[in-house]
Amino acid sequence: MMNLPRDLYDPEHLAFGEAYAAFLKEHIAPHHAEWERNGMVERSAWRKAGERGFLAMDVPTEYGGQGLTDFRYNAILSETQARDFLPGPMFGLGTDVVIPYITRYGTDEQKQRWLPKLVSGEWISCIGMSEPETGSDLASITTRADDKGGHYAVHGRKMWISNGHISDLIVLVVKTDPTKRHKGITLLVVERDQSHYRTVRLLDKIGYLARDVKGNS
Ligand SMILES: Cc1cc2nc3c(=O)[nH]c(=O)nc-3n(C[C@H](O)[C@H](O)[C@H](O)COP(=O)(O)OP(=O)(O)OC[C@H]3O[C@@H](n4cnc5c(N)ncnc54)[C@H](O)[C@@H]3O)c2cc1C
């Protein structure tokens, strides 16, 4: 990742980045080699990051967040983690990609139910788009969700899902109308404990060895 120009940030962003660098040095760096050997970051890393305010900073305070909607706070965390080359814990995947779906589109009940746990790091999230046969042509996914009145029956397999093994909450990309391409797509939020979601195996990779990227489920 290319470092962003220094004049992008105000002193409070730089201080946030320095605090994160200190956190990485104390709590992440000493374990990173072991996590690479295991192919997996320990869950406790999310808790520690959450306790220190490094997860989902933009979540409103009524749902446990800090209400920091200035994306430069997110950017400096990514930049710092890349600079220190500690790529294992994918905190940014939840903060920048998955959790904003809930913050922006969730009902108040859904936000109350999920956001505090995601901000604190008690829960980990992921997004399931790709499938064994479908990557960038997302409109071709075949995972199907049938509305059973009160619940959905989901059939399909996902692949290459970062944090897929360790996640408690999955934003799952499915077809609710298989006759359509992108217009038949819906995002379902799946709680692992409330579903039959299962992961099959961790995938071997040539880099980012501590990142948990799962195979089919
Ligand atoms: C480490 C890792 C983590 C990942 N994490 C996630 C995750 O968390 N969630 C998730 O859903 N997915 C994840 N993915 C999957 C990722 O989203 C897909 O790999 C990506 O969408 C590309 O799809 P593909 O690999 O099937 O390649 P393809 O779509 O088969 O593309 C192959 C090649 O063809 C090119 N190509 C494709 N379409 C066109 C076109 N129309 N015109 C010209 N060239 C084209 C591409 O640029 C590429 O070079 C992850 C992948 C990796 C490697």
The ligand as an SDF file (V2000), in Angstrom:
LIG
                    3D

 53 58  0  0  0  0  0  0  0  0999 V2000
   -6.8300  -13.5890   -0.0710 C   0  0  0  0  0  0  0  0  0  0  0  0
   -8.2200  -13.4250   -0.6300 C   0  0  0  0  0  0  0  0  0  0  0  0
   -9.2380  -12.9830    0.1850 C   0  0  0  0  0  0  0  0  0  0  0  0
  -10.5360  -12.8380   -0.3080 C   0  0  0  0  0  0  0  0  0  0  0  0
  -11.5430  -12.4260    0.5240 N   0  0  0  0  0  0  0  0  0  0  0  0
  -12.8070  -12.3990    0.0690 C   0  0  0  0  0  0  0  0  0  0  0  0
  -13.8930  -12.0580    0.9400 C   0  0  0  0  0  0  0  0  0  0  0  0
  -13.7110  -11.7200    2.1180 O   0  0  0  0  0  0  0  0  0  0  0  0
  -15.1490  -12.1180    0.4630 N   0  0  0  0  0  0  0  0  0  0  0  0
  -15.3980  -12.4560   -0.8490 C   0  0  0  0  0  0  0  0  0  0  0  0
  -16.5640  -12.4970   -1.2110 O   0  0  0  0  0  0  0  0  0  0  0  0
  -14.4030  -12.7660   -1.6940 N   0  0  0  0  0  0  0  0  0  0  0  0
  -13.1090  -12.7370   -1.2710 C   0  0  0  0  0  0  0  0  0  0  0  0
  -12.0990  -13.0570   -2.1270 N   0  0  0  0  0  0  0  0  0  0  0  0
  -12.4130  -13.3970   -3.5140 C   0  0  0  0  0  0  0  0  0  0  0  0
  -12.2280  -12.2470   -4.4340 C   0  0  0  0  0  0  0  0  0  0  0  0
  -13.2930  -11.3410   -4.2700 O   0  0  0  0  0  0  0  0  0  0  0  0
  -12.1620  -12.8080   -5.8580 C   0  0  0  0  0  0  0  0  0  0  0  0
  -10.9540  -13.5070   -5.9670 O   0  0  0  0  0  0  0  0  0  0  0  0
  -12.2670  -11.7260   -6.8870 C   0  0  0  0  0  0  0  0  0  0  0  0
  -13.6010  -11.2850   -6.9600 O   0  0  0  0  0  0  0  0  0  0  0  0
  -11.8140  -12.1940   -8.2720 C   0  0  0  0  0  0  0  0  0  0  0  0
  -12.5150  -13.2980   -8.6510 O   0  0  0  0  0  0  0  0  0  0  0  0
  -11.7900  -14.5960   -9.2380 P   0  0  0  0  0  0  0  0  0  0  0  0
  -10.6150  -14.9190   -8.3720 O   0  0  0  0  0  0  0  0  0  0  0  0
  -12.8180  -15.6670   -9.4700 O   0  0  0  0  0  0  0  0  0  0  0  0
  -11.2170  -14.1320  -10.6010 O   0  0  0  0  0  0  0  0  0  0  0  0
  -12.0130  -13.9140  -12.0150 P   0  0  0  0  0  0  0  0  0  0  0  0
  -13.2390  -13.1770  -11.7450 O   0  0  0  0  0  0  0  0  0  0  0  0
  -12.1480  -15.3220  -12.5980 O   0  0  0  0  0  0  0  0  0  0  0  0
  -10.9520  -13.1180  -12.7880 O   0  0  0  0  0  0  0  0  0  0  0  0
   -9.7560  -13.7380  -13.3030 C   0  0  0  0  0  0  0  0  0  0  0  0
   -9.0030  -12.7170  -14.1220 C   0  0  0  0  0  0  0  0  0  0  0  0
   -9.8180  -12.2230  -15.2020 O   0  0  0  0  0  0  0  0  0  0  0  0
   -9.9340  -10.8280  -15.1310 C   0  0  0  0  0  0  0  0  0  0  0  0
  -11.3040  -10.4310  -15.5180 N   0  0  0  0  0  0  0  0  0  0  0  0
  -12.4470  -10.7940  -14.9080 C   0  0  0  0  0  0  0  0  0  0  0  0
  -13.5200  -10.2600  -15.5390 N   0  0  0  0  0  0  0  0  0  0  0  0
  -13.0220   -9.5340  -16.5490 C   0  0  0  0  0  0  0  0  0  0  0  0
  -13.6170   -8.7280  -17.5500 C   0  0  0  0  0  0  0  0  0  0  0  0
  -14.9450   -8.5770  -17.6300 N   0  0  0  0  0  0  0  0  0  0  0  0
  -12.8070   -8.0950  -18.4070 N   0  0  0  0  0  0  0  0  0  0  0  0
  -11.4580   -8.2360  -18.3520 C   0  0  0  0  0  0  0  0  0  0  0  0
  -10.8340   -8.9880  -17.4170 N   0  0  0  0  0  0  0  0  0  0  0  0
  -11.6010   -9.6290  -16.5410 C   0  0  0  0  0  0  0  0  0  0  0  0
   -9.6340  -10.4400  -13.6980 C   0  0  0  0  0  0  0  0  0  0  0  0
   -9.1010   -9.1330  -13.6090 O   0  0  0  0  0  0  0  0  0  0  0  0
   -8.5970  -11.4840  -13.3210 C   0  0  0  0  0  0  0  0  0  0  0  0
   -7.3080  -11.1090  -13.7360 O   0  0  0  0  0  0  0  0  0  0  0  0
  -10.7990  -13.1580   -1.6650 C   0  0  0  0  0  0  0  0  0  0  0  0
   -9.7630  -13.5670   -2.5070 C   0  0  0  0  0  0  0  0  0  0  0  0
   -8.4800  -13.7030   -2.0010 C   0  0  0  0  0  0  0  0  0  0  0  0
   -7.3860  -14.1470   -2.9330 C   0  0  0  0  0  0  0  0  0  0  0  0
  1  2  1  0
  2  3  1  0
  2 52  2  0
  3  4  2  0
  4  5  1  0
  4 50  1  0
  5  6  2  0
  6  7  1  0
  6 13  1  0
  7  8  2  0
  7  9  1  0
  9 10  1  0
 10 11  2  0
 10 12  1  0
 12 13  2  0
 13 14  1  0
 14 15  1  0
 14 50  1  0
 15 16  1  0
 16 17  1  0
 16 18  1  0
 18 19  1  0
 18 20  1  0
 20 21  1  0
 20 22  1  0
 22 23  1  0
 23 24  1  0
 24 25  2  0
 24 26  1  0
 24 27  1  0
 27 28  1  0
 28 29  2  0
 28 30  1  0
 28 31  1  0
 31 32  1  0
 32 33  1  0
 33 34  1  0
 33 48  1  0
 34 35  1  0
 35 36  1  0
 35 46  1  0
 36 37  1  0
 36 45  1  0
 37 38  2  0
 38 39  1  0
 39 40  1  0
 39 45  2  0
 40 41  1  0
 40 42  2  0
 42 43  1  0
 43 44  2  0
 44 45  1  0
 46 47  1  0
 46 48  1  0
 48 49  1  0
 50 51  2  0
 51 52  1  0
 52 53  1  0
M  END
$$$$
